[in-house]
């Protein structure tokens, strides 16, 4: 798998394949696994410990930074000069994922049914590279993606979804030039909305049991990744829809 830090290879004489970008967290595995909740607890603890805040103020500031910047870490770096790689080590990399995320044969079967001669599979995450690699390896699908665009905590400013610069970075690293050749799946309303506004074909994953937004984030909204077969049948080898 190509890491996002490497430049995209120049296109050859043949027309470049479209790219299907997948978010990772709460997308390739369900939100109901509670990884998000565990991560939120670790972030709150980090805020409290490193900023010397009471628990309630730490939680409030965490939510404020997430709302304003898309990532809590961006607020920490911007306003408190926190070492982002220390944050990553004590939050994302400290998650006991091995106890939570297991290999997912159904996910692998779905991804293997995508014809990679017609579309390139690429990961697009706001996590740091270590977390992204760790998750897809635990799911048993790391070998099915051609590359990973991640939020590089070691660089400033930190660029992440839903900012348009993050989508531009993903396009460059995946080697795709036209907006209409970009397909995207994410559980985040803001991310799905931003991709749609840029001209990507955006799919908002709203996990079963979660409320459906009153105003859709994008043209397509699904409850299960299997529904991608109906939205993008041109990319699948078979037309079976579960």
Buried (B, 14 or more C-beta within 10 A) or exposed (E): BBEBEEEBEEEEEEEBBBBBBBBBBBBBBBBEBEBEEBBBEBBBBBBBEBBEBEEEEBBBBBBEBBEEBBBBBBBBBBEEEBBBEEBBEBBBBBBEBEEEBEEBEEBBEBBEBBEBEBBBBBBBBBBBBBBBBBBBBBBBBBEBBBBBBBBBBEEEEBBBBBBEEBBEBBBBBBBBEEEEBBBBBBBBBBBBBBBBEBEBBBBBBBBEEEEEEEEBBBEBBBEEBBBBBEBBEEBBEEEEEE
